[in-house]
């Protein structure tokens, strides 16, 4: 039976669990309020506050229109995001004492996303915060990938040691020396037009002639690459 069928046939099983014991017979024959309580008791289910809150939060995320996927028993929520450069996803699971403590988080951003959980936080606010991080990071990737000859964008990834940076790799063809080199940049994804935190090159000699103080944060990433690595005619004629 699928998760959806289970919810339809027995919705209480999603956020409630069986309990032991018999309901006292004397309470079943009195007023309507007690009758309702008797019916709840006879269902042999006990509602968990944490599970109820989890279910309400999951419904809020689904109602918000996100691309969501639910795991078995709805104890796993995956939310997917598609931006211009890439796709991102976050998986949320209830912690043992949810919502007093943050849900368990596993995302494509890794250490680049840290959940900010407090008494006002919800799964919906967490997804919104994650989307904002993805948007900033994706904008940085687009900025660094929109390059032209003699540069060629290769790939990007989250920096393994500096979570506030992305690693951007591209090929560079130096027309003067006829060398093809691989450039690797550590770019701060919150400010992609600032001078990269580090620049590595498979042909170290190419970097020796680069004047990094020419980097201008008001220019695009591509424009700065041109300033650093491409010699113009007026520069080549200088003694």
FIFI-941287 format. One record per residue: x, y, z of N, C-alpha, C in turn; residue number from 0; residue in one letter. Coordinates in Angstrom, 1 decimal. Example, Ala and Ser with C-alpha at 12.3 -4.5 7.8 and 13.67 -1.06 7.14 Angstrom:
13.2|-5.7|7.8|12.3|-4.5|7.8|13.2|-3.3|7.8|0|A
12.8|-2.2|7.1|13.7|-1.1|7.1|12.9|0.0|7.9|1|S
This chain:
0.8|-1.2|0.0|0.0|0.0|0.0|0.9|1.2|0.0|0|X
0.6|2.2|-0.9|1.3|3.4|-1.0|1.1|4.3|0.2|1|X
2.0|5.3|0.4|1.8|6.3|1.5|0.5|7.0|1.3|2|X
0.1|7.4|0.0|-1.1|8.1|-0.2|-2.3|7.3|0.2|3|X
-2.3|6.0|-0.1|-3.5|5.1|0.2|-3.6|5.0|1.7|4|X
-2.4|4.9|2.4|-2.4|4.7|3.8|-3.0|6.0|4.5|5|X
-2.7|7.1|4.0|-3.2|8.4|4.6|-4.8|8.4|4.4|6|X
-5.3|8.0|3.2|-6.7|8.0|3.0|-7.4|7.0|3.9|7|X
-6.9|5.8|4.0|-7.5|4.7|4.7|-7.5|4.9|6.2|8|X
-6.4|5.4|6.7|-6.2|5.6|8.1|-5.3|6.8|8.4|9|X
-5.9|8.0|8.3|-5.0|9.2|8.4|-4.4|9.4|9.8|10|X
-5.1|8.8|10.8|-4.5|8.9|12.2|-3.2|8.2|12.3|11|X
-3.0|7.2|11.4|-1.7|6.4|11.5|-0.5|7.2|11.1|12|X
-0.7|8.4|10.4|0.4|9.2|10.0|1.1|9.9|11.2|13|X
0.2|10.4|12.1|0.8|11.2|13.1|0.3|10.8|14.5|14|X
-0.2|9.6|14.6|-0.6|9.0|15.9|-0.2|7.6|16.0|15|X
-0.1|7.1|17.2|0.4|5.7|17.3|-0.5|4.9|18.3|16|X
-0.6|3.6|18.2|-1.5|2.8|19.0|-1.1|2.9|20.5|17|X
-2.1|2.8|21.3|-1.9|2.7|22.8|-2.5|1.5|23.3|18|X
-2.1|1.1|24.5|-2.7|-0.1|25.1|-3.7|0.3|26.1|19|X
-4.6|-0.6|26.4|-5.6|-0.3|27.5|-7.0|-0.3|27.0|20|X
-8.0|-0.4|27.9|-9.4|-0.4|27.5|-10.1|0.8|28.1|21|X
-11.0|1.4|27.3|-11.8|2.5|27.8|-12.8|2.1|28.8|22|X
-13.0|2.8|29.9|-14.0|2.4|30.9|-15.4|2.4|30.3|23|X
-16.1|1.3|30.6|-17.4|1.1|30.0|-18.4|2.2|30.5|24|X
-18.3|2.6|31.8|-19.2|3.5|32.4|-19.2|4.9|31.7|25|X
-18.1|5.3|30.9|-18.1|6.6|30.3|-18.6|6.6|28.9|26|X
-19.0|5.4|28.4|-19.5|5.4|27.0|-21.0|5.7|26.9|27|X
-21.7|5.8|28.0|-23.2|6.0|27.9|-23.7|7.3|28.3|28|X
-22.7|8.3|28.5|-23.1|9.6|28.9|-23.2|10.6|27.7|29|X
-22.9|11.9|28.0|-23.1|13.0|27.0|-22.3|12.8|25.8|30|X
-22.6|13.8|24.8|-22.0|13.7|23.5|-20.5|13.9|23.5|31|X
-20.1|14.9|24.4|-18.6|15.1|24.5|-17.9|13.9|25.0|32|X
-18.5|13.2|26.0|-17.8|12.0|26.4|-17.9|10.9|25.4|33|X
-19.0|10.9|24.6|-19.1|9.9|23.5|-18.0|10.1|22.5|34|X
-17.7|11.4|22.1|-16.6|11.7|21.2|-15.3|11.2|21.8|35|X
-15.0|11.5|23.0|-13.8|11.0|23.7|-13.7|9.5|23.7|36|X
-14.9|8.9|23.8|-14.9|7.4|23.8|-14.5|6.9|22.5|37|X
-15.0|7.6|21.4|-14.7|7.1|20.1|-13.2|7.3|19.8|38|X
-12.6|8.4|20.2|-11.2|8.6|20.1|-10.4|7.6|20.8|39|X
-10.8|7.3|22.0|-10.1|6.3|22.8|-10.2|4.9|22.2|40|X
-11.4|4.6|21.7|-11.6|3.3|21.1|-10.8|3.1|19.8|41|X
-10.4|4.2|19.2|-9.6|4.1|18.0|-8.2|3.6|18.4|42|X
-7.9|3.6|19.7|-6.6|3.1|20.2|-5.5|3.8|19.6|43|X
-5.6|5.2|19.5|-4.5|6.0|19.0|-4.2|7.1|20.0|44|X
-2.9|7.5|20.0|-2.5|8.6|20.9|-1.8|9.6|20.0|45|X
-2.3|10.8|20.0|-1.7|11.9|19.1|-0.5|12.4|19.8|46|X
0.6|12.5|19.0|1.9|13.1|19.4|1.9|14.6|19.0|47|X
2.2|15.5|19.9|2.3|16.9|19.6|3.3|17.1|18.5|48|X
4.5|16.5|18.7|5.5|16.7|17.7|5.1|16.2|16.3|49|X
4.5|15.0|16.2|4.0|14.5|14.9|2.9|15.4|14.3|50|X
2.0|15.9|15.2|1.0|16.8|14.7|1.6|18.1|14.1|51|X
2.6|18.6|14.8|3.2|19.9|14.3|3.9|19.6|13.0|52|X
4.6|18.4|12.9|5.3|18.0|11.7|4.3|18.0|10.5|53|X
3.2|17.3|10.8|2.2|17.2|9.7|1.7|18.6|9.3|54|X
1.4|19.4|10.2|0.9|20.8|9.9|2.0|21.5|9.1|55|X
3.2|21.4|9.5|4.3|22.1|8.7|4.5|21.6|7.3|56|X
4.4|20.2|7.2|4.5|19.6|5.9|3.4|20.1|5.0|57|X
2.2|20.2|5.5|1.0|20.7|4.7|1.2|22.1|4.2|58|X
1.8|22.9|5.1|2.1|24.3|4.8|3.1|24.4|3.6|59|X
4.1|23.5|3.6|5.1|23.5|2.5|4.4|23.1|1.2|60|X
3.6|22.1|1.3|2.9|21.6|0.1|2.0|22.7|-0.5|61|X
1.2|23.3|0.4|0.3|24.3|0.0|1.0|25.5|-0.6|62|X
2.3|25.8|-0.2|3.0|26.9|-0.8|3.4|26.7|-2.2|63|X
3.2|25.5|-2.8|3.4|25.3|-4.2|4.8|24.8|-4.5|64|X
5.6|24.4|-3.5|7.0|23.9|-3.8|6.9|22.5|-4.4|65|X
8.0|22.2|-5.1|8.1|20.8|-5.7|8.5|19.9|-4.6|66|X
7.5|19.1|-4.0|7.8|18.3|-2.9|7.6|16.8|-3.2|67|X
8.3|16.0|-2.4|8.2|14.6|-2.4|8.2|14.1|-1.0|68|X
7.2|13.2|-0.7|7.1|12.7|0.7|7.6|11.3|0.8|69|X
8.3|11.0|1.9|8.7|9.6|2.1|7.7|8.8|2.8|70|X
8.0|7.6|3.1|7.1|6.7|3.8|6.7|7.3|5.1|71|X
5.4|7.2|5.4|4.8|7.7|6.7|5.0|9.2|6.8|72|X
5.3|9.9|5.7|5.5|11.3|5.7|6.6|11.8|6.7|73|X
7.5|10.9|7.1|8.6|11.3|8.0|9.8|11.8|7.2|74|X
9.7|12.0|6.0|10.8|12.6|5.2|10.2|13.5|4.1|75|X
10.6|14.7|4.1|10.1|15.7|3.1|11.3|16.2|2.3|76|X
11.2|16.0|1.0|12.2|16.5|0.0|11.6|17.6|-0.8|77|X
12.3|18.7|-0.9|11.8|19.9|-1.6|12.9|20.2|-2.7|78|X
12.5|20.3|-3.9|13.4|20.6|-5.0|13.2|22.0|-5.5|79|X
14.4|22.6|-5.9|14.4|24.0|-6.5|15.1|24.0|-7.8|80|X
14.6|24.7|-8.8|15.3|24.8|-10.0|15.6|26.3|-10.3|81|X
16.8|26.6|-10.5|17.2|28.0|-10.8|17.9|27.9|-12.2|82|X
18.5|29.1|-12.6|19.0|29.2|-13.9|20.2|28.3|-14.2|83|X
21.1|28.2|-13.2|22.4|27.4|-13.4|22.2|25.9|-13.0|84|X
21.4|25.7|-12.0|21.4|24.3|-11.5|20.2|24.0|-10.7|85|X
20.1|22.8|-10.3|19.0|22.3|-9.4|19.5|22.1|-8.0|86|X
18.6|22.3|-7.0|19.0|22.1|-5.6|17.9|21.4|-4.9|87|X
18.2|20.7|-3.8|17.2|20.0|-3.1|17.6|20.0|-1.6|88|X
16.6|19.9|-0.8|16.8|19.8|0.7|15.9|18.7|1.2|89|X
16.4|17.8|2.1|15.6|16.8|2.7|15.5|17.1|4.2|90|X
14.3|17.1|4.7|14.0|17.4|6.1|13.4|16.2|6.8|91|X
13.9|15.8|7.9|13.3|14.8|8.7|13.0|15.3|10.2|92|X
12.0|14.8|10.8|11.7|15.3|12.2|12.8|14.8|13.2|93|X
13.3|15.6|14.0|14.2|15.2|15.1|13.4|14.5|16.2|94|X
14.1|13.9|17.1|13.4|13.2|18.1|12.5|14.0|19.0|95|X
12.9|15.3|19.2|12.0|16.2|20.0|11.5|17.4|19.2|96|X
11.3|17.2|17.9|10.8|18.2|17.1|9.4|18.6|17.6|97|X
9.1|19.9|17.7|9.8|21.1|17.1|10.7|21.8|18.1|98|X
10.9|21.2|19.3|11.8|21.9|20.2|13.2|22.0|19.7|99|X
13.6|21.0|18.9|14.9|21.1|18.3|14.7|21.1|16.7|100|X
15.7|21.5|16.0|15.6|21.6|14.6|15.4|20.3|13.9|101|X
14.8|20.2|12.8|14.7|19.0|12.0|16.1|18.6|11.5|102|X
16.2|17.3|11.1|17.5|16.9|10.5|17.5|17.4|9.0|103|X
18.6|17.9|8.6|18.7|18.6|7.3|19.8|17.9|6.5|104|X
19.5|17.6|5.2|20.5|17.1|4.3|20.2|17.8|3.0|105|X
21.1|18.6|2.4|20.9|19.4|1.2|22.0|19.4|0.3|106|X
21.8|19.8|-0.9|22.8|19.8|-1.9|23.8|20.9|-1.7|107|X
23.5|21.9|-0.8|24.4|23.0|-0.4|25.4|22.5|0.7|108|X
25.1|21.4|1.3|26.1|20.9|2.3|26.3|22.0|3.4|109|X
27.5|22.2|3.7|27.9|23.1|4.8|27.5|24.6|4.5|110|X
27.2|24.8|3.2|26.9|26.2|2.8|25.5|26.7|3.3|111|X
24.8|25.7|3.8|23.4|26.1|4.4|23.4|25.5|5.8|112|X
23.2|26.5|6.7|23.0|26.1|8.1|21.6|26.6|8.6|113|X
20.8|25.7|9.1|19.5|26.0|9.5|19.5|26.9|10.7|114|X
18.6|27.9|10.6|18.5|28.9|11.7|17.1|28.6|12.4|115|X
17.2|27.7|13.4|15.9|27.2|14.0|15.7|27.9|15.3|116|X
14.5|28.4|15.5|14.1|29.1|16.8|12.6|28.8|17.0|117|X
12.1|29.4|18.1|10.7|29.1|18.4|9.7|29.5|17.4|118|X
10.1|30.4|16.5|9.2|30.9|15.4|9.4|30.2|14.1|119|X
10.4|29.4|14.0|10.8|28.7|12.8|9.8|27.6|12.4|120|X
9.6|27.4|11.1|8.8|26.3|10.6|9.5|25.6|9.5|121|X
9.0|24.5|9.0|9.5|23.9|7.8|9.4|24.8|6.6|122|X
8.3|25.6|6.6|8.1|26.5|5.4|9.1|27.7|5.5|123|X
9.4|28.2|6.7|10.4|29.3|6.8|11.8|28.7|6.4|124|X
12.0|27.5|6.8|13.3|26.8|6.5|13.5|26.7|5.0|125|X
12.4|26.2|4.3|12.5|26.1|2.8|12.7|27.4|2.2|126|X
12.0|28.5|2.7|12.2|29.8|2.1|13.6|30.3|2.3|127|X
14.2|30.1|3.5|15.6|30.5|3.7|16.5|29.7|2.8|128|X
16.3|28.4|2.6|17.1|27.6|1.7|17.0|28.1|0.3|129|X
15.8|28.5|-0.1|15.6|29.0|-1.5|16.4|30.3|-1.7|130|X
16.5|31.1|-0.7|17.2|32.4|-0.7|18.7|32.1|-0.9|131|X
19.2|31.1|-0.1|20.6|30.7|-0.3|20.9|30.2|-1.7|132|X
20.0|29.4|-2.2|20.2|28.8|-3.5|20.2|29.9|-4.6|133|X
19.3|30.9|-4.4|19.2|32.0|-5.4|20.5|32.8|-5.4|134|X
21.1|33.1|-4.2|22.3|33.8|-4.2|23.5|33.0|-4.8|135|X
23.5|31.8|-4.4|24.6|30.9|-5.0|24.5|30.7|-6.5|136|X
23.2|30.5|-6.9|23.0|30.3|-8.4|23.4|31.6|-9.1|137|X
23.1|32.7|-8.6|23.4|34.0|-9.2|24.9|34.1|-9.4|138|X
25.7|33.6|-8.4|27.1|33.7|-8.5|27.6|32.7|-9.5|139|X
27.0|31.5|-9.6|27.4|30.6|-10.7|27.2|31.1|-12.1|140|X
26.0|31.8|-12.3|25.7|32.4|-13.6|26.8|33.5|-13.9|141|X
27.1|34.3|-12.9|28.0|35.4|-13.1|29.4|34.8|-13.5|142|X
29.8|33.7|-12.9|31.1|33.2|-13.2|31.2|32.3|-14.5|143|X
30.0|31.8|-14.9|30.0|30.9|-16.0|29.7|31.6|-17.4|144|X
29.3|32.8|-17.3|29.0|33.6|-18.5|30.3|34.2|-19.1|145|X
31.1|33.4|-19.7|32.4|33.9|-20.2|32.5|33.6|-21.7|146|X
33.4|34.2|-22.3|33.6|34.0|-23.8|35.1|33.7|-24.1|147|X
35.3|33.3|-25.3|36.7|33.0|-25.7|37.6|34.2|-25.4|148|X
38.8|33.9|-24.9|39.5|32.6|-24.8|39.3|31.9|-23.5|149|X
38.1|32.2|-22.8|37.8|31.4|-21.6|36.7|30.4|-21.9|150|X
36.6|29.3|-21.2|35.6|28.3|-21.4|35.2|27.8|-20.0|151|X
34.0|28.0|-19.6|33.5|27.5|-18.3|33.5|26.0|-18.3|152|X
34.0|25.3|-17.3|34.0|23.9|-17.2|33.0|23.3|-16.2|153|X
33.2|23.7|-14.9|32.3|23.2|-13.9|32.4|24.1|-12.6|154|X
31.5|23.9|-11.7|31.5|24.5|-10.4|31.1|23.5|-9.3|155|X
31.5|23.8|-8.1|31.0|23.0|-6.9|31.2|23.8|-5.6|156|X
30.6|23.4|-4.6|30.8|24.0|-3.3|32.2|23.8|-2.8|157|X
32.9|24.8|-2.3|34.3|24.6|-1.9|34.3|23.7|-0.7|158|X
35.1|22.6|-0.7|35.1|21.6|0.3|35.6|22.1|1.7|159|X
36.3|23.2|1.7|36.9|23.7|3.0|36.3|25.1|3.4|160|X
35.8|25.8|2.4|35.3|27.2|2.7|33.8|27.2|2.2|161|X
32.9|27.0|3.1|31.5|26.9|2.7|30.9|28.2|2.1|162|X
31.5|29.3|2.3|31.0|30.6|1.8|31.6|30.8|0.4|163|X
32.3|29.8|-0.2|32.8|30.0|-1.5|32.4|28.8|-2.4|164|X
32.4|29.1|-3.7|32.3|28.1|-4.7|33.6|28.0|-5.5|165|X
33.9|26.8|-6.0|35.1|26.6|-6.8|34.6|26.6|-8.2|166|X
35.2|27.4|-9.0|34.9|27.6|-10.4|36.1|27.2|-11.3|167|X
35.9|26.3|-12.2|37.0|25.9|-13.1|36.6|26.3|-14.5|168|X
37.7|26.8|-15.2|37.5|27.1|-16.6|38.8|27.0|-17.3|169|X
38.7|26.8|-18.6|39.9|26.7|-19.5|40.2|28.0|-20.1|170|X
41.5|28.3|-20.2|42.0|29.5|-20.8|43.0|29.3|-21.9|171|X
42.8|29.8|-23.1|43.8|29.7|-24.2|44.5|31.0|-24.3|172|X
45.8|30.9|-24.0|46.7|32.1|-24.1|47.2|32.2|-25.5|173|X
46.6|33.2|-26.2|47.0|33.3|-27.7|48.4|33.6|-27.9|174|X
49.0|34.3|-26.9|50.4|34.7|-27.1|51.4|33.6|-26.9|175|X
51.2|32.7|-25.9|52.1|31.6|-25.7|51.5|30.3|-26.3|176|X
50.3|30.4|-26.8|49.6|29.2|-27.3|49.5|28.1|-26.3|177|X
49.4|28.4|-25.0|49.2|27.4|-24.0|47.8|27.4|-23.6|178|X
47.3|26.2|-23.3|45.9|26.1|-22.8|46.1|25.7|-21.3|179|X
45.4|26.5|-20.4|45.6|26.3|-19.0|44.2|26.1|-18.3|180|X
44.2|25.4|-17.2|43.0|25.3|-16.4|43.1|26.2|-15.2|181|X
42.1|27.1|-15.1|42.1|28.1|-14.0|41.0|27.6|-13.0|182|X
41.4|27.8|-11.7|40.5|27.4|-10.6|40.3|28.6|-9.7|183|X
39.1|29.1|-9.5|38.8|30.2|-8.7|38.0|29.8|-7.4|184|X
38.4|30.4|-6.3|37.5|30.3|-5.1|36.8|31.6|-5.0|185|X
35.5|31.6|-5.3|34.7|32.8|-5.4|33.7|32.8|-4.2|186|X
33.6|33.9|-3.6|32.6|34.1|-2.5|31.2|34.3|-3.2|187|X
30.3|33.3|-2.9|29.1|33.3|-3.7|28.1|34.4|-3.2|188|X
28.4|35.1|-2.1|27.5|36.2|-1.7|28.0|37.5|-2.4|189|X
29.2|37.5|-2.9|29.8|38.7|-3.6|30.7|38.2|-4.7|190|X
30.1|37.7|-5.8|30.9|37.0|-6.8|31.8|38.0|-7.6|191|X
31.5|39.3|-7.6|32.3|40.2|-8.3|33.5|40.8|-7.5|192|X
33.7|40.3|-6.3|34.8|40.7|-5.5|36.0|39.8|-6.0|193|X
37.2|40.3|-5.6|38.4|39.5|-6.0|38.3|38.1|-5.4|194|X
38.5|37.1|-6.3|38.4|35.7|-5.7|39.4|35.5|-4.6|195|X
39.0|34.6|-3.7|39.8|34.4|-2.5|41.1|33.7|-2.9|196|X
41.0|32.9|-3.9|42.3|32.3|-4.5|42.1|32.0|-5.9|197|X
43.2|32.0|-6.7|43.2|31.7|-8.1|44.4|30.8|-8.3|198|X
44.1|29.6|-8.9|45.1|28.6|-9.2|45.2|28.4|-10.7|199|X
46.3|28.0|-11.2|46.5|27.8|-12.6|47.4|26.6|-12.9|200|X
47.0|25.8|-13.9|47.8|24.6|-14.2|49.1|25.0|-14.9|201|X
49.2|26.2|-15.3|50.4|26.8|-15.9|50.8|28.0|-15.0|202|X
51.6|27.7|-13.9|51.9|28.8|-13.0|52.5|30.0|-13.6|203|X
53.3|29.9|-14.7|53.9|31.0|-15.3|52.9|32.1|-15.8|204|X
51.7|31.6|-16.1|50.7|32.6|-16.6|50.3|33.6|-15.5|205|X
50.3|33.1|-14.2|49.9|33.9|-13.1|51.0|35.0|-12.7|206|X
52.2|34.7|-13.1|53.3|35.6|-12.7|53.2|36.9|-13.3|207|X
52.6|37.0|-14.5|52.5|38.2|-15.2|51.2|39.0|-14.9|208|X
50.4|38.4|-14.0|49.1|38.9|-13.7|49.2|39.9|-12.6|209|X
48.6|41.1|-12.7|48.5|42.1|-11.7|47.1|42.1|-11.1|210|X
47.0|41.5|-9.9|45.7|41.3|-9.3|45.1|42.6|-8.7|211|X
45.9|43.6|-8.5|45.3|44.9|-8.1|44.5|45.6|-9.1|212|X
44.5|45.0|-10.3|43.7|45.6|-11.4|42.2|45.1|-11.3|213|X
42.0|44.1|-10.4|40.6|43.6|-10.2|39.7|44.7|-9.8|214|X
38.6|44.9|-10.4|37.6|46.0|-10.1|36.2|45.3|-9.8|215|X
35.8|45.4|-8.6|34.5|44.8|-8.2|33.3|45.4|-8.8|216|X
33.4|46.6|-9.5|32.3|47.2|-10.2|32.1|46.5|-11.6|217|X
33.1|45.7|-12.0|33.0|45.1|-13.3|32.5|43.7|-13.2|218|X
32.0|43.1|-14.3|31.6|41.7|-14.2|32.8|40.8|-14.1|219|X
32.5|39.5|-13.8|33.5|38.5|-13.6|34.3|38.4|-14.9|220|X
33.6|38.3|-16.0|34.2|38.2|-17.3|35.1|39.4|-17.7|221|X
34.6|40.6|-17.4|35.4|41.8|-17.7|36.7|41.8|-16.9|222|X
36.6|41.3|-15.6|37.9|41.3|-14.8|38.8|40.2|-15.3|223|X
38.3|39.1|-15.8|39.2|38.1|-16.4|40.0|38.7|-17.6|224|X
39.3|39.5|-18.4|39.9|40.1|-19.5|41.0|41.1|-19.1|225|X
40.7|41.8|-18.0|41.7|42.8|-17.5|43.0|42.1|-17.0|226|X
42.8|40.9|-16.4|43.9|40.2|-15.8|44.7|39.4|-16.8|227|X
44.0|38.7|-17.7|44.7|37.7|-18.5|44.9|38.0|-20.0|228|X
44.2|39.0|-20.5|44.3|39.3|-21.9|45.1|40.6|-22.1|229|X
46.1|40.5|-22.9|46.9|41.7|-23.2|46.3|42.4|-24.4|230|X
46.1|43.7|-24.3|45.6|44.5|-25.4|46.8|45.1|-26.1|231|X
46.5|45.6|-27.3|47.5|46.1|-28.2|48.3|47.2|-27.5|232|X
47.7|48.1|-26.8|48.4|49.3|-26.2|49.3|48.8|-25.1|233|X
49.0|47.6|-24.5|49.8|47.1|-23.4|51.0|46.3|-24.0|234|X
50.8|45.7|-25.1|51.9|44.9|-25.7|52.9|45.8|-26.3|235|X
52.6|47.1|-26.6|53.5|48.0|-27.2|54.3|48.7|-26.1|236|X
53.9|48.6|-24.8|54.6|49.2|-23.8|56.0|48.6|-23.6|237|X
57.1|49.5|-23.3|58.4|48.9|-23.1|58.5|48.1|-21.9|238|X
